[in-house]
Amino acid sequence: MPSYEERLRHFKMSKLSDRRKLLDLMFLYNVANNRVDYPSLISKISFRAPFKLRRPSAYSLFSLKFKQLSKSNV
């Protein structure tokens, strides 16, 4: 049987991990642009737009807010 990489080339496909990342980005885009009705998720996303990025890798443009679980909830 051909290797995974050879099969990907044969069928002109990208790796599954790359396809998943793309789908995650597409979902985030759709949520941010109100194309997906998911109010509980929207309330957990906080977008930040820094004035100037000095070191782009050091900044995250959005974050998710999570409740801190107490030991009794775990």
C-alpha positions as CSV (number, residue, x, y, z in Angstrom):
1,M,0.0,0.0,0.0
2,P,1.3,3.5,-0.8
3,S,2.4,5.7,2.0
4,Y,0.0,8.4,3.4
5,E,2.0,11.2,1.7
6,E,1.9,9.3,-1.6
7,R,-1.9,8.8,-1.3
8,L,-2.3,12.5,-0.5
9,R,-0.4,13.5,-3.6
10,H,-2.3,11.0,-5.8
11,F,-5.7,12.4,-4.7
12,K,-4.4,16.0,-4.5
13,M,-5.4,16.4,-0.9
14,S,-3.8,18.2,2.0
15,K,-3.0,16.5,5.3
16,L,-5.9,15.8,7.7
17,S,-4.4,18.1,10.4
18,D,-4.2,20.9,7.8
19,R,-7.8,20.4,6.8
20,R,-8.9,20.5,10.4
21,K,-7.1,23.7,11.0
22,L,-8.7,25.3,8.0
23,L,-12.1,24.1,9.1
24,D,-11.5,25.5,12.6
25,L,-10.6,28.9,11.1
26,M,-13.6,28.8,8.8
27,F,-15.9,28.1,11.8
28,L,-14.4,30.9,13.8
29,Y,-14.9,33.3,10.8
30,N,-18.5,32.2,10.5
31,V,-19.1,32.7,14.2
32,A,-17.4,36.1,14.3
33,N,-19.5,37.2,11.3
34,N,-22.9,36.0,12.7
35,R,-23.2,33.3,10.1
36,V,-23.5,30.7,12.8
37,D,-26.1,31.2,15.6
38,Y,-24.2,30.1,18.7
39,P,-24.6,32.9,21.3
40,S,-23.0,30.9,24.2
41,L,-19.8,30.5,22.1
42,I,-19.8,34.1,21.0
43,S,-20.0,35.3,24.6
44,K,-16.8,33.4,25.3
45,I,-14.7,34.9,22.5
46,S,-12.8,38.1,23.2
47,F,-11.3,39.8,20.2
48,R,-8.3,42.1,20.7
49,A,-6.8,44.5,18.2
50,P,-3.5,45.8,19.5
51,F,-2.5,49.2,18.1
52,K,0.9,48.0,17.0
53,L,2.3,44.5,16.9
54,R,6.0,44.6,17.9
55,R,6.4,40.8,17.9
56,P,3.4,39.2,16.2
57,S,4.2,35.8,17.6
58,A,3.9,37.2,21.2
59,Y,0.2,38.3,20.7
60,S,-3.0,36.5,20.3
61,L,-5.7,38.3,18.4
62,F,-8.5,36.5,20.3
63,S,-9.0,34.4,23.4
64,L,-11.6,32.2,25.0
65,K,-13.0,32.9,28.4
66,F,-13.4,29.9,30.6
67,K,-14.8,29.6,34.1
68,Q,-12.4,28.3,36.7
69,L,-13.6,25.0,38.1
70,S,-13.4,24.5,41.8
71,K,-12.1,21.2,43.2
72,S,-15.7,20.2,44.1
73,N,-16.7,20.5,40.4
74,V,-13.9,18.3,39.1
